[in-house]
Amino acid sequence: MNPRGAHCCLSCTRFEQAPAALEAAMPGLSSLSSAYAAVRGEDGICILHERYVASTSSCASFAQAFA
């Protein structure tokens, strides 16, 4: 995990953090709580690697998302 910076998952085009997308990617999540919960912060799903990651993570496959 790297400190938050320009090449972190949060600014990658392959990062999905919408609550509805998290609940769809992780069946059963809503039985524990909700993807809308504050405890997940800005974490989300890497659609390339198909895993839950911290928004501050990074990898060699980073692709800059443009606003």
mmJSON file of the N, C-alpha and C atoms, coordinates in Angstrom:
{"data_MODEL":{"atom_site":{
"group_PDB":["ATOM","ATOM","ATOM","ATOM","ATOM","ATOM","ATOM","ATOM","ATOM","ATOM","ATOM","ATOM","ATOM","ATOM","ATOM","ATOM","ATOM","ATOM","ATOM","ATOM","ATOM","ATOM","ATOM","ATOM","ATOM","ATOM","ATOM","ATOM","ATOM","ATOM","ATOM","ATOM","ATOM","ATOM","ATOM","ATOM","ATOM","ATOM","ATOM","ATOM","ATOM","ATOM","ATOM","ATOM","ATOM","ATOM","ATOM","ATOM","ATOM","ATOM","ATOM","ATOM","ATOM","ATOM","ATOM","ATOM","ATOM","ATOM","ATOM","ATOM","ATOM","ATOM","ATOM","ATOM","ATOM","ATOM","ATOM","ATOM","ATOM","ATOM","ATOM","ATOM","ATOM","ATOM","ATOM","ATOM","ATOM","ATOM","ATOM","ATOM","ATOM","ATOM","ATOM","ATOM","ATOM","ATOM","ATOM","ATOM","ATOM","ATOM","ATOM","ATOM","ATOM","ATOM","ATOM","ATOM","ATOM","ATOM","ATOM","ATOM","ATOM","ATOM","ATOM","ATOM","ATOM","ATOM","ATOM","ATOM","ATOM","ATOM","ATOM","ATOM","ATOM","ATOM","ATOM","ATOM","ATOM","ATOM","ATOM","ATOM","ATOM","ATOM","ATOM","ATOM","ATOM","ATOM","ATOM","ATOM","ATOM","ATOM","ATOM","ATOM","ATOM","ATOM","ATOM","ATOM","ATOM","ATOM","ATOM","ATOM","ATOM","ATOM","ATOM","ATOM","ATOM","ATOM","ATOM","ATOM","ATOM","ATOM","ATOM","ATOM","ATOM","ATOM","ATOM","ATOM","ATOM","ATOM","ATOM","ATOM","ATOM","ATOM","ATOM","ATOM","ATOM","ATOM","ATOM","ATOM","ATOM","ATOM","ATOM","ATOM","ATOM","ATOM","ATOM","ATOM","ATOM","ATOM","ATOM","ATOM","ATOM","ATOM","ATOM","ATOM","ATOM","ATOM","ATOM","ATOM","ATOM","ATOM","ATOM","ATOM","ATOM","ATOM","ATOM","ATOM","ATOM","ATOM","ATOM","ATOM","ATOM"],
"id":[1,2,3,4,5,6,7,8,9,10,11,12,13,14,15,16,17,18,19,20,21,22,23,24,25,26,27,28,29,30,31,32,33,34,35,36,37,38,39,40,41,42,43,44,45,46,47,48,49,50,51,52,53,54,55,56,57,58,59,60,61,62,63,64,65,66,67,68,69,70,71,72,73,74,75,76,77,78,79,80,81,82,83,84,85,86,87,88,89,90,91,92,93,94,95,96,97,98,99,100,101,102,103,104,105,106,107,108,109,110,111,112,113,114,115,116,117,118,119,120,121,122,123,124,125,126,127,128,129,130,131,132,133,134,135,136,137,138,139,140,141,142,143,144,145,146,147,148,149,150,151,152,153,154,155,156,157,158,159,160,161,162,163,164,165,166,167,168,169,170,171,172,173,174,175,176,177,178,179,180,181,182,183,184,185,186,187,188,189,190,191,192,193,194,195,196,197,198,199,200,201],
"type_symbol":["N","C","C","N","C","C","N","C","C","N","C","C","N","C","C","N","C","C","N","C","C","N","C","C","N","C","C","N","C","C","N","C","C","N","C","C","N","C","C","N","C","C","N","C","C","N","C","C","N","C","C","N","C","C","N","C","C","N","C","C","N","C","C","N","C","C","N","C","C","N","C","C","N","C","C","N","C","C","N","C","C","N","C","C","N","C","C","N","C","C","N","C","C","N","C","C","N","C","C","N","C","C","N","C","C","N","C","C","N","C","C","N","C","C","N","C","C","N","C","C","N","C","C","N","C","C","N","C","C","N","C","C","N","C","C","N","C","C","N","C","C","N","C","C","N","C","C","N","C","C","N","C","C","N","C","C","N","C","C","N","C","C","N","C","C","N","C","C","N","C","C","N","C","C","N","C","C","N","C","C","N","C","C","N","C","C","N","C","C","N","C","C","N","C","C","N","C","C","N","C","C"],
"label_atom_id":["N","CA","C","N","CA","C","N","CA","C","N","CA","C","N","CA","C","N","CA","C","N","CA","C","N","CA","C","N","CA","C","N","CA","C","N","CA","C","N","CA","C","N","CA","C","N","CA","C","N","CA","C","N","CA","C","N","CA","C","N","CA","C","N","CA","C","N","CA","C","N","CA","C","N","CA","C","N","CA","C","N","CA","C","N","CA","C","N","CA","C","N","CA","C","N","CA","C","N","CA","C","N","CA","C","N","CA","C","N","CA","C","N","CA","C","N","CA","C","N","CA","C","N","CA","C","N","CA","C","N","CA","C","N","CA","C","N","CA","C","N","CA","C","N","CA","C","N","CA","C","N","CA","C","N","CA","C","N","CA","C","N","CA","C","N","CA","C","N","CA","C","N","CA","C","N","CA","C","N","CA","C","N","CA","C","N","CA","C","N","CA","C","N","CA","C","N","CA","C","N","CA","C","N","CA","C","N","CA","C","N","CA","C","N","CA","C","N","CA","C","N","CA","C","N","CA","C","N","CA","C","N","CA","C"],
"label_alt_id":[null,null,null,null,null,null,null,null,null,null,null,null,null,null,null,null,null,null,null,null,null,null,null,null,null,null,null,null,null,null,null,null,null,null,null,null,null,null,null,null,null,null,null,null,null,null,null,null,null,null,null,null,null,null,null,null,null,null,null,null,null,null,null,null,null,null,null,null,null,null,null,null,null,null,null,null,null,null,null,null,null,null,null,null,null,null,null,null,null,null,null,null,null,null,null,null,null,null,null,null,null,null,null,null,null,null,null,null,null,null,null,null,null,null,null,null,null,null,null,null,null,null,null,null,null,null,null,null,null,null,null,null,null,null,null,null,null,null,null,null,null,null,null,null,null,null,null,null,null,null,null,null,null,null,null,null,null,null,null,null,null,null,null,null,null,null,null,null,null,null,null,null,null,null,null,null,null,null,null,null,null,null,null,null,null,null,null,null,null,null,null,null,null,null,null,null,null,null,null,null,null],
"label_comp_id":["MET","MET","MET","ASN","ASN","ASN","PRO","PRO","PRO","ARG","ARG","ARG","GLY","GLY","GLY","ALA","ALA","ALA","HIS","HIS","HIS","CYS","CYS","CYS","CYS","CYS","CYS","LEU","LEU","LEU","SER","SER","SER","CYS","CYS","CYS","THR","THR","THR","ARG","ARG","ARG","PHE","PHE","PHE","GLU","GLU","GLU","GLN","GLN","GLN","ALA","ALA","ALA","PRO","PRO","PRO","ALA","ALA","ALA","ALA","ALA","ALA","LEU","LEU","LEU","GLU","GLU","GLU","ALA","ALA","ALA","ALA","ALA","ALA","MET","MET","MET","PRO","PRO","PRO","GLY","GLY","GLY","LEU","LEU","LEU","SER","SER","SER","SER","SER","SER","LEU","LEU","LEU","SER","SER","SER","SER","SER","SER","ALA","ALA","ALA","TYR","TYR","TYR","ALA","ALA","ALA","ALA","ALA","ALA","VAL","VAL","VAL","ARG","ARG","ARG","GLY","GLY","GLY","GLU","GLU","GLU","ASP","ASP","ASP","GLY","GLY","GLY","ILE","ILE","ILE","CYS","CYS","CYS","ILE","ILE","ILE","LEU","LEU","LEU","HIS","HIS","HIS","GLU","GLU","GLU","ARG","ARG","ARG","TYR","TYR","TYR","VAL","VAL","VAL","ALA","ALA","ALA","SER","SER","SER","THR","THR","THR","SER","SER","SER","SER","SER","SER","CYS","CYS","CYS","ALA","ALA","ALA","SER","SER","SER","PHE","PHE","PHE","ALA","ALA","ALA","GLN","GLN","GLN","ALA","ALA","ALA","PHE","PHE","PHE","ALA","ALA","ALA"],
"label_asym_id":["A","A","A","A","A","A","A","A","A","A","A","A","A","A","A","A","A","A","A","A","A","A","A","A","A","A","A","A","A","A","A","A","A","A","A","A","A","A","A","A","A","A","A","A","A","A","A","A","A","A","A","A","A","A","A","A","A","A","A","A","A","A","A","A","A","A","A","A","A","A","A","A","A","A","A","A","A","A","A","A","A","A","A","A","A","A","A","A","A","A","A","A","A","A","A","A","A","A","A","A","A","A","A","A","A","A","A","A","A","A","A","A","A","A","A","A","A","A","A","A","A","A","A","A","A","A","A","A","A","A","A","A","A","A","A","A","A","A","A","A","A","A","A","A","A","A","A","A","A","A","A","A","A","A","A","A","A","A","A","A","A","A","A","A","A","A","A","A","A","A","A","A","A","A","A","A","A","A","A","A","A","A","A","A","A","A","A","A","A","A","A","A","A","A","A","A","A","A","A","A","A"],
"label_entity_id":["1","1","1","1","1","1","1","1","1","1","1","1","1","1","1","1","1","1","1","1","1","1","1","1","1","1","1","1","1","1","1","1","1","1","1","1","1","1","1","1","1","1","1","1","1","1","1","1","1","1","1","1","1","1","1","1","1","1","1","1","1","1","1","1","1","1","1","1","1","1","1","1","1","1","1","1","1","1","1","1","1","1","1","1","1","1","1","1","1","1","1","1","1","1","1","1","1","1","1","1","1","1","1","1","1","1","1","1","1","1","1","1","1","1","1","1","1","1","1","1","1","1","1","1","1","1","1","1","1","1","1","1","1","1","1","1","1","1","1","1","1","1","1","1","1","1","1","1","1","1","1","1","1","1","1","1","1","1","1","1","1","1","1","1","1","1","1","1","1","1","1","1","1","1","1","1","1","1","1","1","1","1","1","1","1","1","1","1","1","1","1","1","1","1","1","1","1","1","1","1","1"],
"label_seq_id":[1,1,1,2,2,2,3,3,3,4,4,4,5,5,5,6,6,6,7,7,7,8,8,8,9,9,9,10,10,10,11,11,11,12,12,12,13,13,13,14,14,14,15,15,15,16,16,16,17,17,17,18,18,18,19,19,19,20,20,20,21,21,21,22,22,22,23,23,23,24,24,24,25,25,25,26,26,26,27,27,27,28,28,28,29,29,29,30,30,30,31,31,31,32,32,32,33,33,33,34,34,34,35,35,35,36,36,36,37,37,37,38,38,38,39,39,39,40,40,40,41,41,41,42,42,42,43,43,43,44,44,44,45,45,45,46,46,46,47,47,47,48,48,48,49,49,49,50,50,50,51,51,51,52,52,52,53,53,53,54,54,54,55,55,55,56,56,56,57,57,57,58,58,58,59,59,59,60,60,60,61,61,61,62,62,62,63,63,63,64,64,64,65,65,65,66,66,66,67,67,67],
"pdbx_PDB_ins_code":[null,null,null,null,null,null,null,null,null,null,null,null,null,null,null,null,null,null,null,null,null,null,null,null,null,null,null,null,null,null,null,null,null,null,null,null,null,null,null,null,null,null,null,null,null,null,null,null,null,null,null,null,null,null,null,null,null,null,null,null,null,null,null,null,null,null,null,null,null,null,null,null,null,null,null,null,null,null,null,null,null,null,null,null,null,null,null,null,null,null,null,null,null,null,null,null,null,null,null,null,null,null,null,null,null,null,null,null,null,null,null,null,null,null,null,null,null,null,null,null,null,null,null,null,null,null,null,null,null,null,null,null,null,null,null,null,null,null,null,null,null,null,null,null,null,null,null,null,null,null,null,null,null,null,null,null,null,null,null,null,null,null,null,null,null,null,null,null,null,null,null,null,null,null,null,null,null,null,null,null,null,null,null,null,null,null,null,null,null,null,null,null,null,null,null,null,null,null,null,null,null],
"Cartn_x":[0.847,0.0,0.892,0.555,1.31,0.515,1.198,0.465,-0.397,-1.485,-2.371,-1.566,-1.709,-0.981,-1.66,-0.988,-1.557,-1.808,-1.066,-1.218,-1.869,-2.818,-3.509,-4.816,-5.356,-6.568,-7.715,-7.835,-8.92,-8.946,-7.777,-7.73,-7.515,-7.796,-7.643,-8.985,-8.967,-10.186,-10.788,-9.999,-10.461,-11.012,-11.139,-11.599,-13.07,-13.859,-15.305,-15.656,-16.242,-16.575,-18.041,-18.879,-20.307,-20.892,-21.646,-22.228,-23.013,-23.795,-24.571,-23.657,-22.549,-21.592,-20.903,-20.586,-19.963,-20.917,-22.175,-23.148,-23.385,-23.327,-23.491,-22.277,-21.089,-19.857,-19.645,-20.27,-20.071,-21.415,-22.009,-23.301,-23.242,-24.271,-24.315,-23.813,-23.188,-22.677,-23.793,-24.93,-26.027,-26.586,-26.304,-26.757,-25.929,-24.711,-23.853,-24.089,-24.257,-24.534,-24.887,-24.237,-24.504,-23.23,-23.117,-21.95,-22.03,-23.142,-23.278,-22.659,-22.224,-21.701,-20.436,-20.275,-19.118,-17.826,-17.909,-16.709,-15.837,-16.385,-15.563,-14.799,-15.117,-14.419,-14.53,-13.396,-13.377,-12.942,-12.907,-12.49,-13.459,-13.01,-13.869,-13.343,-13.792,-13.44,-12.53,-11.456,-10.63,-11.269,-11.798,-12.478,-11.497,-10.234,-9.218,-8.819,-8.522,-8.057,-9.178,-10.392,-11.574,-11.36,-10.961,-10.791,-11.109,-11.451,-11.733,-10.394,-10.234,-8.97,-9.207,-8.2,-8.234,-8.02,-8.642,-8.512,-7.083,-6.29,-4.902,-3.923,-4.416,-3.557,-3.137,-2.191,-1.768,-1.146,-1.021,-0.369,0.21,0.906,1.547,0.551,-0.697,-1.714,-2.519,-2.051,-2.753,-3.067,-4.283,-4.712,-5.454,-4.895,-5.443,-6.878,-7.755,-9.131,-9.168,-9.855,-9.963,-11.355,-11.413,-12.698,-13.451],
"Cartn_y":[-1.172,0.0,1.234,2.176,3.423,4.55,5.6,6.764,7.324,7.973,8.552,9.455,9.246,10.035,9.961,10.456,10.535,9.164,8.143,6.821,5.825,6.268,5.36,4.879,3.815,3.22,4.226,5.128,6.098,6.9,7.128,7.899,7.022,5.719,4.776,4.529,4.425,4.181,2.801,1.892,0.528,0.359,1.446,1.414,1.781,0.929,1.157,1.225,2.33,2.461,2.783,2.741,2.996,1.898,2.269,1.27,0.172,0.52,-0.483,-1.471,-0.988,-1.865,-2.802,-2.299,-3.144,-4.249,-3.902,-4.904,-5.932,-5.517,-6.46,-7.38,-6.852,-7.64,-8.582,-8.268,-9.068,-9.541,-10.549,-11.053,-11.405,-11.044,-11.315,-10.169,-9.192,-8.05,-7.355,-7.199,-6.48,-7.245,-8.553,-9.294,-8.933,-8.452,-8.031,-6.574,-5.753,-4.328,-3.787,-2.735,-2.143,-1.544,-1.506,-0.878,0.637,1.147,2.575,2.964,2.0,2.251,3.1,3.889,4.772,4.0,2.771,2.026,1.657,1.616,1.272,2.47,3.667,4.871,5.032,5.139,5.3,4.017,2.898,1.634,1.188,0.257,-0.204,-1.473,-1.719,-2.919,-2.552,-3.318,-3.191,-4.099,-3.516,-4.338,-5.122,-4.736,-5.489,-6.755,-6.593,-7.714,-8.432,-7.891,-8.481,-8.729,-7.658,-7.77,-6.444,-6.544,-5.378,-4.769,-3.466,-2.803,-1.476,-1.048,0.276,1.324,2.455,3.525,4.041,3.821,4.287,3.267,2.094,1.07,1.491,0.753,1.005,-0.257,-0.297,-1.434,-0.985,-1.866,-1.553,-1.359,-1.747,-1.624,-0.335,0.618,1.875,2.557,3.045,3.81,5.05,6.204,7.478,7.697,7.966,8.337,9.844,10.282,11.715,12.199,13.342,13.909,14.518],
"Cartn_z":[0.0,0.0,0.0,-0.839,-0.919,-0.278,0.159,0.648,-0.476,-0.106,-1.125,-2.033,-3.324,-4.299,-5.647,-6.644,-7.986,-8.593,-8.172,-8.761,-7.802,-7.018,-6.117,-6.765,-6.239,-6.812,-6.943,-6.002,-6.035,-7.33,-7.942,-9.179,-10.422,-10.276,-11.395,-12.069,-13.374,-14.14,-13.857,-13.31,-13.034,-11.623,-10.892,-9.499,-9.437,-8.806,-8.672,-7.198,-6.77,-5.359,-5.096,-6.119,-5.917,-5.029,-3.999,-3.102,-3.826,-4.811,-5.547,-6.267,-6.816,-7.503,-6.508,-5.32,-4.293,-3.861,-3.643,-3.226,-4.327,-5.586,-6.698,-6.822,-6.565,-6.693,-5.521,-4.388,-3.176,-2.641,-3.265,-2.803,-1.312,-0.606,0.826,1.67,1.077,1.841,2.604,1.975,2.621,3.822,3.933,5.111,6.341,6.114,7.219,7.577,6.587,6.759,5.392,4.982,3.681,3.127,1.81,1.181,1.324,1.825,2.066,3.412,4.187,5.532,5.512,6.564,6.673,6.938,7.421,7.797,6.605,5.4,4.243,3.709,4.161,3.708,2.212,1.531,0.079,-0.633,0.089,-0.493,-1.578,-2.424,-3.503,-4.152,-5.371,-6.119,-7.291,-7.457,-8.651,-9.684,-10.756,-11.762,-12.622,-12.63,-13.374,-12.609,-11.329,-10.507,-9.762,-9.849,-9.212,-7.717,-7.023,-5.579,-4.902,-3.633,-2.803,-2.404,-2.61,-2.298,-1.587,-0.862,-0.243,-1.33,-1.186,-2.178,-2.274,-1.238,-1.216,-1.79,-2.192,-2.791,-4.19,-4.768,-6.142,-6.709,-8.045,-8.695,-10.023,-10.69,-11.96,-13.102,-12.913,-13.964,-13.851,-13.071,-12.871,-14.208,-14.342,-15.534,-15.047,-15.267,-14.778,-15.248,-14.292,-14.606,-14.801,-15.818,-16.086,-15.741,-15.108,-14.681,-15.836],
"occupancy":[1.0,1.0,1.0,1.0,1.0,1.0,1.0,1.0,1.0,1.0,1.0,1.0,1.0,1.0,1.0,1.0,1.0,1.0,1.0,1.0,1.0,1.0,1.0,1.0,1.0,1.0,1.0,1.0,1.0,1.0,1.0,1.0,1.0,1.0,1.0,1.0,1.0,1.0,1.0,1.0,1.0,1.0,1.0,1.0,1.0,1.0,1.0,1.0,1.0,1.0,1.0,1.0,1.0,1.0,1.0,1.0,1.0,1.0,1.0,1.0,1.0,1.0,1.0,1.0,1.0,1.0,1.0,1.0,1.0,1.0,1.0,1.0,1.0,1.0,1.0,1.0,1.0,1.0,1.0,1.0,1.0,1.0,1.0,1.0,1.0,1.0,1.0,1.0,1.0,1.0,1.0,1.0,1.0,1.0,1.0,1.0,1.0,1.0,1.0,1.0,1.0,1.0,1.0,1.0,1.0,1.0,1.0,1.0,1.0,1.0,1.0,1.0,1.0,1.0,1.0,1.0,1.0,1.0,1.0,1.0,1.0,1.0,1.0,1.0,1.0,1.0,1.0,1.0,1.0,1.0,1.0,1.0,1.0,1.0,1.0,1.0,1.0,1.0,1.0,1.0,1.0,1.0,1.0,1.0,1.0,1.0,1.0,1.0,1.0,1.0,1.0,1.0,1.0,1.0,1.0,1.0,1.0,1.0,1.0,1.0,1.0,1.0,1.0,1.0,1.0,1.0,1.0,1.0,1.0,1.0,1.0,1.0,1.0,1.0,1.0,1.0,1.0,1.0,1.0,1.0,1.0,1.0,1.0,1.0,1.0,1.0,1.0,1.0,1.0,1.0,1.0,1.0,1.0,1.0,1.0,1.0,1.0,1.0,1.0,1.0,1.0],
"B_iso_or_equiv":[0.0,0.0,0.0,0.0,0.0,0.0,0.0,0.0,0.0,0.0,0.0,0.0,0.0,0.0,0.0,0.0,0.0,0.0,0.0,0.0,0.0,0.0,0.0,0.0,0.0,0.0,0.0,0.0,0.0,0.0,0.0,0.0,0.0,0.0,0.0,0.0,0.0,0.0,0.0,0.0,0.0,0.0,0.0,0.0,0.0,0.0,0.0,0.0,0.0,0.0,0.0,0.0,0.0,0.0,0.0,0.0,0.0,0.0,0.0,0.0,0.0,0.0,0.0,0.0,0.0,0.0,0.0,0.0,0.0,0.0,0.0,0.0,0.0,0.0,0.0,0.0,0.0,0.0,0.0,0.0,0.0,0.0,0.0,0.0,0.0,0.0,0.0,0.0,0.0,0.0,0.0,0.0,0.0,0.0,0.0,0.0,0.0,0.0,0.0,0.0,0.0,0.0,0.0,0.0,0.0,0.0,0.0,0.0,0.0,0.0,0.0,0.0,0.0,0.0,0.0,0.0,0.0,0.0,0.0,0.0,0.0,0.0,0.0,0.0,0.0,0.0,0.0,0.0,0.0,0.0,0.0,0.0,0.0,0.0,0.0,0.0,0.0,0.0,0.0,0.0,0.0,0.0,0.0,0.0,0.0,0.0,0.0,0.0,0.0,0.0,0.0,0.0,0.0,0.0,0.0,0.0,0.0,0.0,0.0,0.0,0.0,0.0,0.0,0.0,0.0,0.0,0.0,0.0,0.0,0.0,0.0,0.0,0.0,0.0,0.0,0.0,0.0,0.0,0.0,0.0,0.0,0.0,0.0,0.0,0.0,0.0,0.0,0.0,0.0,0.0,0.0,0.0,0.0,0.0,0.0,0.0,0.0,0.0,0.0,0.0,0.0],
"pdbx_formal_charge":[null,null,null,null,null,null,null,null,null,null,null,null,null,null,null,null,null,null,null,null,null,null,null,null,null,null,null,null,null,null,null,null,null,null,null,null,null,null,null,null,null,null,null,null,null,null,null,null,null,null,null,null,null,null,null,null,null,null,null,null,null,null,null,null,null,null,null,null,null,null,null,null,null,null,null,null,null,null,null,null,null,null,null,null,null,null,null,null,null,null,null,null,null,null,null,null,null,null,null,null,null,null,null,null,null,null,null,null,null,null,null,null,null,null,null,null,null,null,null,null,null,null,null,null,null,null,null,null,null,null,null,null,null,null,null,null,null,null,null,null,null,null,null,null,null,null,null,null,null,null,null,null,null,null,null,null,null,null,null,null,null,null,null,null,null,null,null,null,null,null,null,null,null,null,null,null,null,null,null,null,null,null,null,null,null,null,null,null,null,null,null,null,null,null,null,null,null,null,null,null,null],
"auth_seq_id":[1,1,1,2,2,2,3,3,3,4,4,4,5,5,5,6,6,6,7,7,7,8,8,8,9,9,9,10,10,10,11,11,11,12,12,12,13,13,13,14,14,14,15,15,15,16,16,16,17,17,17,18,18,18,19,19,19,20,20,20,21,21,21,22,22,22,23,23,23,24,24,24,25,25,25,26,26,26,27,27,27,28,28,28,29,29,29,30,30,30,31,31,31,32,32,32,33,33,33,34,34,34,35,35,35,36,36,36,37,37,37,38,38,38,39,39,39,40,40,40,41,41,41,42,42,42,43,43,43,44,44,44,45,45,45,46,46,46,47,47,47,48,48,48,49,49,49,50,50,50,51,51,51,52,52,52,53,53,53,54,54,54,55,55,55,56,56,56,57,57,57,58,58,58,59,59,59,60,60,60,61,61,61,62,62,62,63,63,63,64,64,64,65,65,65,66,66,66,67,67,67],
"auth_comp_id":["MET","MET","MET","ASN","ASN","ASN","PRO","PRO","PRO","ARG","ARG","ARG","GLY","GLY","GLY","ALA","ALA","ALA","HIS","HIS","HIS","CYS","CYS","CYS","CYS","CYS","CYS","LEU","LEU","LEU","SER","SER","SER","CYS","CYS","CYS","THR","THR","THR","ARG","ARG","ARG","PHE","PHE","PHE","GLU","GLU","GLU","GLN","GLN","GLN","ALA","ALA","ALA","PRO","PRO","PRO","ALA","ALA","ALA","ALA","ALA","ALA","LEU","LEU","LEU","GLU","GLU","GLU","ALA","ALA","ALA","ALA","ALA","ALA","MET","MET","MET","PRO","PRO","PRO","GLY","GLY","GLY","LEU","LEU","LEU","SER","SER","SER","SER","SER","SER","LEU","LEU","LEU","SER","SER","SER","SER","SER","SER","ALA","ALA","ALA","TYR","TYR","TYR","ALA","ALA","ALA","ALA","ALA","ALA","VAL","VAL","VAL","ARG","ARG","ARG","GLY","GLY","GLY","GLU","GLU","GLU","ASP","ASP","ASP","GLY","GLY","GLY","ILE","ILE","ILE","CYS","CYS","CYS","ILE","ILE","ILE","LEU","LEU","LEU","HIS","HIS","HIS","GLU","GLU","GLU","ARG","ARG","ARG","TYR","TYR","TYR","VAL","VAL","VAL","ALA","ALA","ALA","SER","SER","SER","THR","THR","THR","SER","SER","SER","SER","SER","SER","CYS","CYS","CYS","ALA","ALA","ALA","SER","SER","SER","PHE","PHE","PHE","ALA","ALA","ALA","GLN","GLN","GLN","ALA","ALA","ALA","PHE","PHE","PHE","ALA","ALA","ALA"],
"auth_asym_id":["A","A","A","A","A","A","A","A","A","A","A","A","A","A","A","A","A","A","A","A","A","A","A","A","A","A","A","A","A","A","A","A","A","A","A","A","A","A","A","A","A","A","A","A","A","A","A","A","A","A","A","A","A","A","A","A","A","A","A","A","A","A","A","A","A","A","A","A","A","A","A","A","A","A","A","A","A","A","A","A","A","A","A","A","A","A","A","A","A","A","A","A","A","A","A","A","A","A","A","A","A","A","A","A","A","A","A","A","A","A","A","A","A","A","A","A","A","A","A","A","A","A","A","A","A","A","A","A","A","A","A","A","A","A","A","A","A","A","A","A","A","A","A","A","A","A","A","A","A","A","A","A","A","A","A","A","A","A","A","A","A","A","A","A","A","A","A","A","A","A","A","A","A","A","A","A","A","A","A","A","A","A","A","A","A","A","A","A","A","A","A","A","A","A","A","A","A","A","A","A","A"],
"auth_atom_id":["N","CA","C","N","CA","C","N","CA","C","N","CA","C","N","CA","C","N","CA","C","N","CA","C","N","CA","C","N","CA","C","N","CA","C","N","CA","C","N","CA","C","N","CA","C","N","CA","C","N","CA","C","N","CA","C","N","CA","C","N","CA","C","N","CA","C","N","CA","C","N","CA","C","N","CA","C","N","CA","C","N","CA","C","N","CA","C","N","CA","C","N","CA","C","N","CA","C","N","CA","C","N","CA","C","N","CA","C","N","CA","C","N","CA","C","N","CA","C","N","CA","C","N","CA","C","N","CA","C","N","CA","C","N","CA","C","N","CA","C","N","CA","C","N","CA","C","N","CA","C","N","CA","C","N","CA","C","N","CA","C","N","CA","C","N","CA","C","N","CA","C","N","CA","C","N","CA","C","N","CA","C","N","CA","C","N","CA","C","N","CA","C","N","CA","C","N","CA","C","N","CA","C","N","CA","C","N","CA","C","N","CA","C","N","CA","C","N","CA","C","N","CA","C","N","CA","C","N","CA","C","N","CA","C"],
"pdbx_PDB_model_num":[1,1,1,1,1,1,1,1,1,1,1,1,1,1,1,1,1,1,1,1,1,1,1,1,1,1,1,1,1,1,1,1,1,1,1,1,1,1,1,1,1,1,1,1,1,1,1,1,1,1,1,1,1,1,1,1,1,1,1,1,1,1,1,1,1,1,1,1,1,1,1,1,1,1,1,1,1,1,1,1,1,1,1,1,1,1,1,1,1,1,1,1,1,1,1,1,1,1,1,1,1,1,1,1,1,1,1,1,1,1,1,1,1,1,1,1,1,1,1,1,1,1,1,1,1,1,1,1,1,1,1,1,1,1,1,1,1,1,1,1,1,1,1,1,1,1,1,1,1,1,1,1,1,1,1,1,1,1,1,1,1,1,1,1,1,1,1,1,1,1,1,1,1,1,1,1,1,1,1,1,1,1,1,1,1,1,1,1,1,1,1,1,1,1,1,1,1,1,1,1,1]
}}}
